[in-house]
Structure formats: structure tokens, C-alpha cells
Amino acid sequence: MPIKRDILAALAYFDLFEYPLTQTEIFIFLRNKCTYEDFLRALHHLASENHVCRFDEFYSLVDNYSLVQRRRNGNFKARKMIETAQKVAALLSAFPFVRGIAVSGSLSKNFADENSDIDFFIITSKNRLWLARTFMHCFKKMTFLLNKQDWFCMNYYVDEETLRIKEKNVYTAVEIATLLPLRGIKAFKDFYTANTWCKNLLPNHGMKVSYLRENKRPWLTRLIERLLDNPLGNFLDMIFMKLTAHRWAIKTKKRKLNKRGDVLGMDTNKHYAKPNPQAFQNKLLARYENKLYALYRNYDSKIRTFY
């Protein structure tokens, strides 16, 4: 039954993060569209046949109740961190050329632990990404004095010229679908419109932003934007891009590591700045494909034995 395989695929993806799902969450991360009634029937069959494990309201492929407690603790901690993220986003949204701010990473999936940062996905105005990023990262340098740098992990930028995400796979689809936009309703409406391909991979997910507020841009922000809306702004934006790309290339060459133990790397362009997909994304997708292959082989074997 295709729905059953889709359920197993959704659980397999989040099992890579040791994160059990509720039945509603499983449904919105299915790879194919179906009715909720058919989905519930298939999920019930999988649970009764011991293909998936149920613990209270959560489901997993792993028979380990401690994962449920881990998730509950992480959800509780995330709620407090999201309150902080709201305040940080209000501050960051006032920077020149910033048009939208969203929480990304594990926090956007309502999970946090003692090692969690507040990761932000940022949309800037057209052709001013590197000016915006430079202003924001100069400010971040000061947060080290207060040991609050983990609140300001601004690691993914796109500008209004290139809102469509280049990598189209389950990882990027899940990351886009789970973004938690906090500022910039117009920017994120345009962003989701530019990435409608996600609906091909997650057809049951809504990705709505009707609750969002628009950015409030102080007079000083508007003044700086006006002063740099000229060839000088174009020149500075290009210089900051080249300087940043060069600095990150040196980090990569020296094989400096991040918290996960991956080599630091940045993929840069005039219209985006993001973590190098080779560092984490591609490794995760390879693990996912291997997990799916083994899972489906085991599932098909049990089905043939049962019948």
C-alpha cells in the first residue's frame, strides 16, 4: 500500500534526528497526497502489525520510549527559546535592507536542547544582501561581549531577486515547510510562491503565513537605505561579498569544524549566502536513502512472510 510506505518514509526521515512524530505531523510530511481517513487507517495497520512503534501520541520506527521524553523536554525548552527568538527577530528586522526574518533549524521544528542555537533564515532586498549581512554580522560581534552570540546565528540569506531555492530535495523541502517566519509577511508570501515545488514533495503541508506581521522600518533604517540606493551601494555590496567569500574559503581550506564536526563552508552568490550543502545536507540525504532502502527491504520481506 503506497500510503504505508509514505508513512514509513516520513518516520524514517525524522528518526535520523531521533524525533518521534504525532499522527498529524506524519500526515503533513507524507510524500503523496491522500485523505486523512485513509492515512489513519494505514497508520493503524502499521502499528498493529508492529512496523511502527506507538508511545502515547507519538510514533517512531525505534522501540525506545526515552526518545519521547527527549522530545517533550526539547519541546518545552523550544517554547522558551522561541520567545527569545521573537525579541531577536524584532531587533534584526530593523536592520537596513532586511525584508523578512524566520527561525530555521531544529528550533523551527519546536525542539531545543542544551546545545541549541537560534538559527535565522533572512530575506533581504534585491542586490543588497551583502550589505545587510555585513551590518548584521558587525552587530553580532558585539553580542560575544554578552555571551549571547548563540541567539544570533544568521546562517542563511536570500534576496528578493532569487527567492527560489536551488536544491530541490526532501531536506530543503522540510526546511522550507518548517520555517517559522516572524517578520515580513510580503517577503514570505513571495518566498513560498517562488518555492511551490515543495508541494510536489510535501503535498499535505499548508505553508501559510497569514499570522505574520510586516517589518517596522525605523527612520534611520530608511535613511541608510536611501543613502545606499546608488552605484556606491552596488560597489560596497560586491566588495563585502568578495571579502566574505574569501574569508570562508580560508576556513574551509584550513578544515575548521563547526559544532557538528563538519568542515566549515559557505556557498556564496550575489543573491544568496548559505551553508555549503556538501557539509551536512548531502551526507544526511545519503543516510536517508540508505535507511529507506533497508527499511523497505525489511518491510517487503515481512509482508511476503505474513501473506
KEKE-3310 file (N, C-alpha, C; in steps of 0.2 Angstrom, whole numbers, plus 5000, padded with zeros to 4 digits):
npx = (5004:5004:5002:5006:5020:5024:5021:5031:5042:5041:5043:5055:5064:5063:5067:5081:5085:5081:5068:5052:5036:5019:5003:4997:5008:5015:5006:5007:5019:5020:5024:5015:4999:4984:4968:4964:4957:4961:4974:4975:4969:4979:4990:4986:4986:4999:5004:4998:5003:5016:5025:5028:5031:5021:5020:5011:5005:5014:5024:5036:5050:5058:5060:5060:5056:5062:5065:5054:5052:5063:5060:5049:5055:5063:5053:5048:5058:5061:5049:5052:5064:5059:5052:5062:5068:5058:5060:5073:5071:5063:5072:5082:5075:5074:5086:5095:5089:5084:5070:5063:5062:5065:5064:5074:5081:5083:5075:5064:5057:5051:5060:5073:5089:5102:5113:5108:5106:5099:5094:5093:5084:5085:5078:5083:5082:5083:5098:5106:5110:5123:5127:5117:5119:5133:5131:5123:5131:5142:5136:5133:5146:5147:5139:5146:5152:5143:5140:5130:5130:5125:5111:5110:5112:5114:5113:5108:5105:5094:5090:5078:5078:5082:5073:5069:5074:5088:5092:5082:5075:5071:5076:5078:5065:5058:5065:5061:5047:5045:5050:5049:5042:5044:5044:5039:5028:5025:5037:5038:5027:5030:5041:5037:5028:5038:5043:5035:5037:5039:5027:5026:5034:5029:5014:5003:5006:5003:5010:5008:5007:4999:4998:5008:5017:5021:5037:5043:5051:5063:5066:5079:5084:5077:5083:5097:5095:5091:5102:5111:5106:5111:5125:5136:5132:5130:5143:5149:5141:5146:5160:5159:5154:5164:5175:5169:5167:5180:5186:5179:5182:5195:5193:5187:5198:5207:5201:5192:5181:5163:5150:5144:5154:5157:5166:5168:5160:5154:5142:5142:5134:5129:5116:5113:5118:5124:5125:5137:5130:5137:5143:5133:5120:5120:5126:5117:5106:5111:5112:5098:5093:5100:5094:5081:5081:5085:5074:5063:5066:5066:5053:5045:5049:5044:5030:5029:5031:5021:5009)
npy = (4994:5011:5022:5017:5015:5028:5033:5026:5032:5045:5044:5038:5048:5058:5050:5050:5061:5057:5060:5058:5057:5065:5059:5069:5076:5067:5065:5078:5077:5067:5060:5059:5064:5061:5056:5061:5051:5039:5039:5038:5025:5017:5020:5015:5001:4999:5001:4991:4980:4980:4987:5000:5010:5014:5027:5034:5049:5048:5042:5031:5023:5017:5007:5014:5022:5033:5042:5049:5056:5064:5071:5078:5086:5093:5100:5108:5116:5123:5131:5141:5147:5151:5162:5171:5171:5178:5191:5194:5193:5204:5214:5212:5213:5227:5231:5239:5235:5223:5211:5201:5189:5173:5159:5145:5128:5116:5123:5128:5117:5115:5111:5110:5109:5108:5112:5120:5133:5149:5149:5158:5162:5173:5186:5198:5214:5216:5214:5219:5210:5208:5219:5220:5208:5211:5222:5216:5206:5213:5219:5207:5203:5211:5205:5194:5199:5199:5186:5181:5176:5165:5167:5174:5167:5169:5162:5159:5167:5175:5185:5196:5195:5182:5171:5158:5142:5133:5119:5105:5095:5082:5086:5100:5104:5100:5109:5121:5120:5120:5132:5145:5159:5176:5190:5200:5198:5200:5197:5183:5178:5180:5172:5159:5157:5157:5145:5134:5121:5114:5108:5097:5088:5088:5087:5088:5098:5115:5128:5142:5160:5169:5174:5183:5198:5213:5220:5233:5248:5258:5276:5279:5267:5268:5279:5276:5266:5274:5282:5272:5268:5267:5268:5267:5259:5248:5245:5243:5232:5222:5221:5217:5205:5198:5199:5192:5179:5175:5175:5164:5154:5152:5147:5135:5129:5127:5118:5120:5116:5115:5115:5103:5095:5096:5101:5119:5129:5139:5143:5154:5168:5182:5184:5175:5168:5154:5139:5127:5115:5103:5100:5096:5093:5085:5073:5069:5066:5055:5046:5045:5039:5027:5022:5021:5012:5000:4999:4998:4986:4977:4979:4974:4961:4956:4958:4949:4937:4937:4936)
npz = (5000:4995:5004:5016:5014:5012:5025:5032:5026:5030:5044:5045:5040:5051:5061:5059:5066:5078:5082:5087:5079:5079:5074:5066:5062:5055:5044:5037:5032:5023:5007:4996:4991:5001:5008:5025:5032:5025:5028:5042:5043:5037:5045:5058:5054:5052:5065:5072:5066:5070:5063:5065:5080:5094:5106:5118:5111:5101:5087:5081:5072:5080:5095:5108:5122:5128:5118:5117:5129:5127:5117:5122:5132:5124:5117:5127:5131:5119:5117:5126:5120:5108:5112:5115:5102:5096:5101:5097:5083:5081:5083:5073:5062:5060:5054:5040:5024:5027:5024:5028:5042:5048:5059:5059:5056:5070:5080:5073:5072:5083:5093:5105:5114:5126:5118:5108:5096:5091:5075:5061:5046:5033:5023:5011:5003:4985:4978:4989:4998:5004:5010:5020:5027:5031:5040:5050:5054:5059:5070:5077:5082:5093:5102:5107:5118:5128:5129:5121:5108:5103:5101:5089:5076:5061:5047:5035:5020:5008:4994:4987:4973:4970:4976:4975:4980:4976:4978:4977:4986:4998:5010:5009:5006:5018:5027:5022:5023:5037:5042:5053:5051:5057:5055:5041:5031:5017:5011:5014:5008:4995:4995:4997:4986:4976:4979:4976:4972:4983:4986:4978:4984:4997:4998:5007:5016:5022:5023:5027:5029:5036:5048:5050:5054:5046:5043:5054:5049:5055:5055:5054:5048:5035:5030:5029:5019:5009:5006:5002:4990:4976:4964:4973:4984:4976:4973:4986:4991:4982:4986:4999:4998:4991:5000:5011:5005:5002:5015:5021:5012:5016:5029:5026:5018:5029:5036:5047:5060:5063:5076:5074:5070:5056:5042:5040:5029:5016:5004:4991:4983:4972:4976:4987:5002:5010:5021:5015:5005:5004:5016:5026:5022:5010:5015:5025:5016:5010:5020:5023:5011:5012:5024:5020:5010:5017:5026:5018:5012:5022:5026:5015:5015:5027:5024:5013:5020:5029:5021)
capx = (5000:5008:5002:5011:5027:5025:5022:5037:5047:5041:5046:5062:5067:5064:5071:5088:5086:5079:5062:5046:5031:5012:5000:4996:5015:5016:5002:5009:5026:5019:5027:5010:4993:4979:4964:4966:4954:4965:4980:4974:4968:4986:4994:4984:4988:5007:5006:4995:5007:5022:5030:5030:5030:5017:5021:5006:5003:5020:5026:5043:5052:5063:5056:5063:5052:5066:5065:5048:5054:5068:5056:5045:5059:5065:5048:5047:5064:5060:5044:5055:5069:5055:5050:5068:5069:5053:5063:5079:5069:5061:5078:5086:5071:5075:5092:5094:5088:5080:5063:5060:5066:5061:5068:5075:5084:5079:5070:5058:5053:5049:5064:5079:5092:5107:5117:5104:5107:5093:5096:5088:5083:5084:5077:5085:5080:5086:5105:5108:5111:5129:5127:5113:5123:5138:5128:5120:5137:5146:5132:5134:5152:5146:5135:5150:5154:5137:5139:5123:5131:5120:5105:5111:5115:5111:5117:5106:5102:5092:5087:5071:5080:5082:5069:5069:5079:5091:5092:5075:5075:5067:5079:5076:5058:5056:5067:5056:5040:5045:5052:5044:5043:5042:5043:5040:5023:5025:5043:5037:5022:5033:5046:5033:5026:5043:5045:5029:5039:5039:5021:5027:5037:5025:5008:4999:5008:5000:5015:5004:5010:4993:4998:5014:5017:5026:5043:5043:5057:5064:5068:5087:5085:5075:5088:5103:5094:5091:5109:5115:5102:5115:5131:5141:5129:5131:5150:5150:5138:5150:5166:5158:5153:5171:5178:5166:5168:5187:5187:5176:5186:5201:5191:5186:5204:5210:5196:5189:5175:5158:5148:5143:5160:5158:5170:5165:5160:5149:5140:5140:5132:5127:5109:5112:5124:5121:5130:5138:5127:5141:5145:5128:5114:5122:5128:5110:5102:5114:5110:5091:5092:5102:5089:5075:5082:5085:5068:5058:5068:5063:5045:5043:5051:5039:5024:5028:5031:5014:5004)
capy = (5000:5016:5026:5014:5016:5035:5034:5024:5037:5051:5042:5037:5055:5061:5046:5052:5066:5055:5064:5054:5062:5064:5057:5075:5078:5062:5066:5083:5076:5062:5062:5059:5067:5056:5058:5059:5044:5033:5039:5035:5018:5014:5021:5010:4994:4998:5000:4984:4975:4981:4990:5006:5009:5020:5029:5039:5052:5049:5037:5031:5017:5014:5005:5017:5027:5038:5047:5053:5060:5068:5076:5083:5090:5098:5105:5113:5121:5127:5136:5147:5149:5155:5169:5175:5172:5184:5198:5195:5195:5211:5219:5211:5216:5234:5232:5241:5230:5216:5211:5195:5185:5167:5154:5139:5123:5112:5127:5129:5111:5115:5107:5113:5106:5112:5114:5123:5140:5151:5150:5163:5162:5180:5188:5205:5217:5215:5217:5222:5205:5208:5225:5218:5203:5214:5226:5212:5202:5218:5219:5200:5204:5214:5200:5190:5203:5197:5179:5180:5175:5159:5170:5177:5163:5171:5157:5158:5173:5175:5191:5196:5193:5174:5168:5150:5138:5129:5112:5103:5088:5081:5090:5108:5104:5100:5115:5127:5119:5121:5138:5149:5166:5180:5196:5201:5194:5200:5193:5176:5176:5179:5166:5152:5157:5155:5138:5130:5115:5110:5105:5091:5083:5088:5090:5089:5104:5121:5133:5148:5165:5174:5177:5187:5205:5216:5224:5240:5250:5265:5281:5278:5262:5271:5284:5272:5263:5279:5284:5267:5266:5271:5264:5266:5254:5242:5243:5240:5225:5217:5221:5213:5198:5195:5198:5186:5173:5174:5173:5157:5149:5151:5142:5128:5126:5125:5112:5122:5112:5118:5111:5096:5092:5096:5107:5125:5130:5143:5143:5161:5171:5189:5184:5171:5166:5149:5134:5123:5108:5097:5099:5092:5091:5079:5067:5067:5063:5049:5042:5044:5035:5020:5020:5019:5005:4994:4999:4995:4979:4973:4979:4970:4954:4954:4957:4942:4931:4937:4933)
capz = (5000:4995:5010:5021:5013:5013:5032:5034:5024:5035:5051:5044:5040:5057:5065:5058:5071:5085:5084:5085:5077:5081:5068:5062:5059:5050:5038:5033:5029:5018:5000:4992:4994:5002:5013:5032:5034:5023:5031:5049:5043:5036:5051:5062:5052:5053:5072:5074:5063:5073:5059:5069:5087:5096:5113:5119:5105:5096:5083:5079:5070:5085:5101:5113:5125:5130:5113:5118:5134:5125:5113:5127:5135:5119:5115:5132:5130:5112:5118:5129:5116:5103:5115:5114:5095:5094:5103:5092:5076:5081:5083:5067:5056:5059:5050:5033:5018:5029:5022:5031:5046:5051:5063:5055:5060:5075:5084:5069:5072:5090:5098:5108:5119:5129:5113:5103:5094:5087:5068:5057:5039:5032:5016:5010:4997:4979:4977:4995:5003:5007:5014:5025:5031:5035:5045:5055:5057:5063:5077:5081:5085:5100:5106:5110:5124:5132:5128:5118:5101:5100:5099:5083:5071:5055:5043:5028:5017:5001:4992:4983:4966:4969:4982:4973:4982:4971:4979:4977:4988:5004:5015:5008:5007:5025:5030:5020:5026:5044:5044:5057:5049:5062:5052:5034:5028:5010:5009:5014:5003:4989:4995:4996:4979:4972:4980:4976:4970:4989:4986:4975:4989:5004:4996:5013:5020:5021:5022:5027:5033:5037:5055:5051:5054:5042:5046:5055:5047:5058:5051:5052:5043:5029:5028:5027:5013:5003:5005:4998:4984:4971:4962:4979:4987:4972:4974:4993:4991:4979:4990:5005:4995:4989:5006:5015:5002:5003:5022:5022:5008:5020:5034:5023:5017:5035:5038:5053:5061:5067:5082:5072:5067:5049:5040:5039:5022:5014:4997:4991:4976:4973:4979:4992:5007:5014:5022:5009:5006:5004:5023:5030:5018:5006:5020:5028:5011:5009:5026:5022:5006:5014:5029:5017:5006:5022:5029:5013:5010:5028:5026:5010:5017:5032:5021:5010:5025:5033:5017)
cpx = (5004:5008:5006:5018:5029:5025:5029:5043:5047:5044:5053:5066:5068:5067:5079:5090:5083:5073:5056:5041:5024:5009:4999:5003:5016:5013:5005:5016:5026:5021:5021:5003:4988:4974:4966:4963:4959:4972:4980:4973:4975:4990:4992:4986:4995:5008:5003:5000:5015:5028:5032:5028:5026:5018:5016:5004:5008:5021:5033:5044:5056:5059:5060:5059:5056:5066:5059:5049:5059:5064:5052:5049:5062:5060:5047:5052:5063:5055:5048:5060:5065:5053:5056:5069:5064:5056:5069:5076:5066:5067:5081:5082:5071:5082:5091:5094:5085:5073:5060:5064:5062:5066:5068:5079:5080:5073:5064:5054:5051:5053:5071:5082:5098:5112:5114:5106:5100:5096:5091:5089:5081:5083:5078:5082:5085:5093:5108:5109:5117:5130:5123:5117:5129:5136:5126:5126:5141:5142:5133:5141:5152:5143:5140:5152:5149:5136:5132:5124:5126:5113:5104:5114:5112:5115:5114:5102:5100:5090:5081:5072:5079:5079:5069:5075:5082:5091:5085:5075:5071:5070:5077:5069:5055:5059:5063:5049:5040:5048:5047:5045:5040:5041:5044:5034:5023:5031:5042:5032:5025:5038:5042:5030:5032:5046:5039:5031:5039:5033:5021:5030:5033:5018:5003:5000:5005:5005:5011:5008:5005:4994:5004:5013:5022:5031:5041:5050:5058:5066:5075:5088:5083:5080:5095:5101:5094:5098:5113:5111:5105:5121:5136:5138:5130:5139:5152:5147:5143:5157:5165:5157:5160:5175:5176:5168:5176:5189:5184:5180:5193:5199:5190:5193:5208:5206:5194:5183:5169:5156:5147:5149:5161:5162:5166:5165:5154:5148:5138:5139:5130:5120:5108:5119:5121:5126:5131:5135:5131:5143:5140:5123:5115:5123:5121:5106:5104:5112:5102:5090:5094:5097:5083:5075:5082:5078:5063:5060:5065:5056:5042:5044:5045:5032:5023:5028:5024:5009:5006)
cpy = (5006:5021:5024:5016:5024:5037:5032:5029:5043:5050:5041:5043:5058:5057:5047:5058:5064:5058:5060:5060:5060:5062:5063:5077:5073:5063:5072:5082:5070:5064:5062:5061:5061:5059:5057:5053:5039:5033:5036:5027:5014:5014:5016:5003:4994:4997:4993:4978:4975:4984:4997:5006:5015:5021:5035:5042:5052:5042:5037:5024:5013:5013:5007:5023:5033:5044:5052:5058:5066:5074:5081:5088:5096:5103:5110:5119:5126:5132:5143:5151:5153:5161:5173:5176:5178:5191:5199:5197:5202:5216:5218:5214:5223:5236:5234:5235:5224:5217:5206:5191:5179:5163:5148:5134:5119:5116:5128:5123:5110:5111:5111:5109:5111:5115:5118:5130:5142:5153:5154:5162:5170:5182:5196:5208:5215:5218:5220:5217:5206:5214:5223:5213:5206:5218:5222:5208:5207:5218:5213:5200:5206:5209:5195:5193:5201:5190:5177:5178:5170:5161:5173:5173:5164:5168:5156:5164:5172:5182:5191:5194:5186:5171:5160:5147:5133:5122:5110:5096:5088:5086:5098:5109:5105:5107:5121:5126:5121:5127:5142:5157:5171:5187:5196:5197:5194:5196:5186:5174:5175:5173:5159:5152:5155:5148:5133:5122:5110:5106:5098:5086:5083:5091:5091:5095:5111:5127:5140:5153:5171:5177:5182:5194:5207:5220:5231:5243:5257:5270:5281:5273:5264:5275:5281:5269:5268:5281:5279:5264:5269:5266:5263:5260:5247:5240:5240:5233:5220:5216:5216:5206:5195:5194:5192:5180:5171:5172:5166:5152:5147:5146:5135:5125:5124:5120:5114:5118:5116:5113:5104:5092:5092:5102:5113:5126:5135:5143:5151:5163:5178:5189:5179:5169:5160:5143:5129:5116:5102:5095:5094:5089:5085:5072:5065:5064:5056:5044:5040:5039:5027:5018:5017:5013:4999:4994:4996:4988:4974:4973:4974:4962:4952:4953:4951:4936:4931:4934:4926)
cpz = (5000:5001:5015:5020:5014:5021:5035:5032:5028:5041:5050:5043:5047:5062:5065:5064:5078:5087:5082:5083:5079:5074:5063:5058:5053:5043:5034:5030:5024:5011:4995:4995:4995:5007:5020:5034:5032:5026:5038:5048:5042:5042:5057:5061:5053:5060:5074:5072:5065:5068:5061:5076:5090:5104:5114:5112:5099:5093:5081:5076:5075:5092:5107:5116:5127:5125:5114:5123:5132:5121:5117:5130:5130:5117:5120:5132:5124:5113:5121:5124:5110:5105:5114:5107:5093:5095:5098:5085:5076:5080:5076:5061:5055:5056:5043:5028:5020:5027:5026:5036:5048:5055:5059:5059:5065:5079:5080:5069:5079:5095:5099:5113:5122:5124:5108:5102:5092:5080:5065:5049:5037:5024:5016:5004:4991:4979:4983:5000:5007:5011:5021:5030:5034:5041:5051:5058:5061:5070:5081:5084:5092:5105:5110:5117:5130:5133:5125:5111:5098:5099:5092:5077:5064:5049:5036:5025:5010:5000:4988:4976:4965:4975:4981:4976:4977:4972:4981:4979:4995:5010:5015:5009:5014:5028:5028:5023:5033:5046:5048:5056:5055:5060:5044:5030:5020:5007:5009:5010:4997:4989:4994:4989:4975:4973:4981:4974:4977:4989:4983:4980:4996:5002:5001:5017:5018:5019:5022:5031:5035:5044:5056:5051:5049:5046:5048:5054:5050:5053:5049:5047:5036:5026:5025:5020:5007:5001:5001:4992:4978:4969:4968:4983:4983:4973:4981:4994:4988:4983:4996:5003:4994:4995:5010:5012:5003:5010:5024:5018:5012:5026:5032:5021:5023:5038:5045:5054:5064:5073:5080:5070:5060:5047:5038:5031:5020:5006:4995:4983:4978:4977:4984:4996:5011:5016:5016:5010:5006:5011:5027:5026:5014:5010:5023:5023:5010:5014:5025:5017:5008:5019:5025:5013:5011:5025:5024:5012:5016:5028:5021:5012:5022:5029:5017:5014:5028:5028:5014)
residu = (MET:PRO:ILE:LYS:ARG:ASP:ILE:LEU:ALA:ALA:LEU:ALA:TYR:PHE:ASP:LEU:PHE:GLU:TYR:PRO:LEU:THR:GLN:THR:GLU:ILE:PHE:ILE:PHE:LEU:ARG:ASN:LYS:CYS:THR:TYR:GLU:ASP:PHE:LEU:ARG:ALA:LEU:HIS:HIS:LEU:ALA:SER:GLU:ASN:HIS:VAL:CYS:ARG:PHE:ASP:GLU:PHE:TYR:SER:LEU:VAL:ASP:ASN:TYR:SER:LEU:VAL:GLN:ARG:ARG:ARG:ASN:GLY:ASN:PHE:LYS:ALA:ARG:LYS:MET:ILE:GLU:THR:ALA:GLN:LYS:VAL:ALA:ALA:LEU:LEU:SER:ALA:PHE:PRO:PHE:VAL:ARG:GLY:ILE:ALA:VAL:SER:GLY:SER:LEU:SER:LYS:ASN:PHE:ALA:ASP:GLU:ASN:SER:ASP:ILE:ASP:PHE:PHE:ILE:ILE:THR:SER:LYS:ASN:ARG:LEU:TRP:LEU:ALA:ARG:THR:PHE:MET:HIS:CYS:PHE:LYS:LYS:MET:THR:PHE:LEU:LEU:ASN:LYS:GLN:ASP:TRP:PHE:CYS:MET:ASN:TYR:TYR:VAL:ASP:GLU:GLU:THR:LEU:ARG:ILE:LYS:GLU:LYS:ASN:VAL:TYR:THR:ALA:VAL:GLU:ILE:ALA:THR:LEU:LEU:PRO:LEU:ARG:GLY:ILE:LYS:ALA:PHE:LYS:ASP:PHE:TYR:THR:ALA:ASN:THR:TRP:CYS:LYS:ASN:LEU:LEU:PRO:ASN:HIS:GLY:MET:LYS:VAL:SER:TYR:LEU:ARG:GLU:ASN:LYS:ARG:PRO:TRP:LEU:THR:ARG:LEU:ILE:GLU:ARG:LEU:LEU:ASP:ASN:PRO:LEU:GLY:ASN:PHE:LEU:ASP:MET:ILE:PHE:MET:LYS:LEU:THR:ALA:HIS:ARG:TRP:ALA:ILE:LYS:THR:LYS:LYS:ARG:LYS:LEU:ASN:LYS:ARG:GLY:ASP:VAL:LEU:GLY:MET:ASP:THR:ASN:LYS:HIS:TYR:ALA:LYS:PRO:ASN:PRO:GLN:ALA:PHE:GLN:ASN:LYS:LEU:LEU:ALA:ARG:TYR:GLU:ASN:LYS:LEU:TYR:ALA:LEU:TYR:ARG:ASN:TYR:ASP:SER:LYS:ILE:ARG:THR:PHE:TYR)
# end
